[in-house]
Amino acid sequence: QVRLVESGGGSVEAGGSLRLSCTASGIRVSINDMGWYRQVPGKQRELVASISSGGSIRYADSVKGRFTISRDNAKNMVYLQMNSLKLEDTAVYFCNQGDYSGAYYFPRHWGQGIQVTVSS
């Protein structure tokens, strides 16, 4: 029912930019909490950025000032603009629909993930 499909990944040199897109179906992004996670092999998946249905935005400290999460309700899509990319940003990035509960974001539905590779 709920399907999230990421696009826009690839390889980029350090200092460059990349924009990830998440196409949603089965849900309306305008009334859901949405987020972007990333994962390096052998490590825990971590929340990078999130946006609530009310428009509240949160970022991991490691990406503040460099990444921007946004949504286009008319297109039913969520985006992650990544600027000033660093080697440590290399990971598989996942789009997610979740729910905020207090200060915590609980992931529910996942996209398949898309590779982002930053090289020097």
BELWODA-V828063 format. One record per residue. RES is the residue in three letters. SS is DSSP state (H for helix, E for strand, - for the rest). PHI is phi as a letter, one per 20 degrees, with the letter a starting at -180 (999 if undefined). PSI is psi as a letter, one per 40 degrees, with the letter a starting at -180 (* if undefined). Layout:
RES&SS&PHI&PSI, RES&SS&PHI&PSI
This chain:
GLN&-&999&d, VAL&-&e&h, ARG&E&c&h, LEU&E&c&h, VAL&E&c&h, GLU&E&e&i, SER&E&b&i, GLY&-&n&e, GLY&-&f&i, GLY&E&q&a, SER&E&d&i, VAL&E&b&i, GLU&E&f&i, ALA&-&g&h, GLY&-&n&e, GLY&-&e&a, SER&-&c&i, LEU&E&b&i, ARG&E&c&h, LEU&E&e&i, SER&E&c&i, CYS&E&c&h, THR&E&e&h, ALA&E&d&i, SER&E&b&i, GLY&-&n&e, ILE&-&b&i, ARG&-&d&h, VAL&H&f&d, SER&H&f&d, ILE&H&d&e, ASN&-&c&i, ASP&E&e&h, MET&E&c&i, GLY&E&b&i, TRP&E&d&h, TYR&E&d&i, ARG&E&b&i, GLN&E&b&h, VAL&-&d&i, PRO&-&g&h, GLY&-&n&e, LYS&-&c&i, GLN&-&f&i, ARG&-&f&h, GLU&E&c&i, LEU&E&f&h, VAL&E&e&d, ALA&E&b&i, SER&E&b&i, ILE&E&c&h, SER&-&e&i, SER&-&f&d, GLY&-&e&e, GLY&-&n&e, SER&-&f&h, ILE&E&c&h, ARG&E&c&i, TYR&E&c&i, ALA&-&f&i, ASP&H&g&d, SER&H&f&e, VAL&H&d&e, LYS&-&g&h, GLY&-&n&e, ARG&-&d&d, PHE&E&d&i, THR&E&c&h, ILE&E&e&i, SER&E&b&i, ARG&E&b&i, ASP&E&c&h, ASN&-&f&d, ALA&-&f&d, LYS&-&e&e, ASN&-&l&f, MET&E&c&i, VAL&E&c&i, TYR&E&c&i, LEU&E&c&h, GLN&E&e&h, MET&E&d&h, ASN&-&d&i, SER&-&l&f, LEU&-&f&i, LYS&-&d&i, LEU&H&g&d, GLU&H&f&e, ASP&H&e&e, THR&-&f&h, ALA&E&a&i, VAL&E&e&h, TYR&E&d&h, PHE&E&c&h, CYS&E&e&i, ASN&E&b&i, GLN&E&d&h, GLY&E&b&a, ASP&E&b&h, TYR&E&e&h, SER&E&c&h, GLY&-&m&b, ALA&-&e&e, TYR&E&d&i, TYR&E&d&h, PHE&E&d&h, PRO&E&f&i, ARG&E&c&c, HIS&E&e&h, TRP&E&d&i, GLY&-&e&i, GLN&-&f&d, GLY&-&n&i, ILE&E&b&h, GLN&E&f&h, VAL&E&c&h, THR&E&c&h, VAL&E&d&h, SER&E&d&i, SER&-&e&*
